[in-house]
Amino acid sequence: MTRNEGTFDRAMRVILGLVLLSLVFVGPQTLWGLIGIVPLATGLVGYCPLYSVLGIRTCAVKS
């Protein structure tokens, strides 16, 4: 698994994941907030399987 997410993309995914996970504990307290695990995990790892399928790459290419 090579990294296919840039720094900004990763930061936004981690923030979005944490916000969605907070819905489980604060706010409407719904289990839909568990969806936040997906962007949080992909942001921490730096690899998105959907990006690979679509051929998208937001990280800088090493020369």
Backbone hydrogen bonds, N-H to C=O, Kabsch-Sander energy under -0.5 kcal/mol:
donor,donor_aa,acceptor,acceptor_aa,energy
4,N,46,G,-1.8
5,E,46,G,-1.1
10,R,6,G,-2.5
11,A,7,T,-2.4
12,M,8,F,-2.4
13,R,9,D,-2.1
14,V,10,R,-2.3
15,I,11,A,-2.4
16,L,12,M,-2.7
17,G,13,R,-2.7
18,L,14,V,-2.3
19,V,15,I,-2.4
20,L,16,L,-2.6
21,L,17,G,-2.4
22,S,18,L,-1.7
23,L,19,V,-0.7
23,L,20,L,-0.9
24,V,21,L,-1.5
25,F,21,L,-0.6
25,F,22,S,-0.7
26,V,22,S,-3.3
29,Q,23,L,-0.6
29,Q,26,V,-0.7
30,T,23,L,-1.0
33,G,30,T,-1.3
34,L,31,L,-1.9
35,I,32,W,-1.7
36,G,33,G,-2.0
37,I,34,L,-1.9
38,V,35,I,-1.4
40,L,36,G,-1.8
41,A,37,I,-2.7
42,T,38,V,-2.5
43,G,39,P,-2.0
44,L,40,L,-2.1
45,V,41,A,-2.3
46,G,42,T,-2.4
47,Y,42,T,-0.6
52,S,48,C,-1.5
53,V,49,P,-1.9
54,L,50,L,-2.3
55,G,51,Y,-1.2
56,I,51,Y,-2.3
58,T,4,N,-2.0
